[in-house]
Every structure is written in structure tokens, then in C-alpha cells.
Amino acid sequence: MTEWIISILLLIGGSFVLVGSIGLVKMPDFFMRLHGPTKATTLGMASLLTAAMVFFSTTQAGVSVKEILISLFLLLTAPISGYMMIKAAIHHKLESIERTKGIDNIEDDV
């Protein structure tokens, strides 16, 4: 039963990472391109690390703390780094395409 759980988590994680990577390559501008790595890839890595945690918890004695710490680090730093990159792009007045939503809500620097 554990092998099935690990396999499902690995497939889900791999799918999310694949979708996030394709989004990074295929999206037309920087603002849209940032959604792939910050959303889908973060969830994919969390799923892969959960599968590793389940595997190592069943094969070794005790809970695998390394995977928990890596997951927490990724889930905290990926959104923050994405936010900082968006703020830098806004500060440098990076151009976007017309389909990018939310550009009207950006305040001008005074």
C-alpha cells in the first residue's frame, strides 16, 4: 500500500513540475512566465518531497526531518522570491503584453 501512495505522489509531483516548466517556457511575458515556477513547480516539489518523506519514514526508523525542512524552506521562499522579482520588474518598468491582467492596478513610483 505504501508503494502505491509513493507512486501516486511521485506522479502528481512530476506532473506539476512538468506543467510549471512548460509554463515557464511557453508564456509570452515575464509577469505570466513567473506563475509556472512559483505555483505549479512549488506544489510539485512539495509532492515529491512528501513522497520521499513517506518512503524514508517506512524504510528507516523515525520521521524524516530533512524532507520536512526542505519542504518548509521551498514553500516559504518560492512565493517570496517570486514577489521580489515582480517588484523588481515593476520598478524597472518592464513591458508586458495587453493580455496581462492587473497592470492597471500598479501604482506609479513618485
Protein Blocks (a to p, Z undefined) as FASTA:
>chain_A
ZZmmmmmmmmmmmmmmmmmmmmmmmpmbfklmmmmmmmmmmmmmmmmmmmmmmmmmmmpg
cjdfklmmmmmmmmmmmmmmmmmmmmmmmmnopacdfklghklmpccdZZ
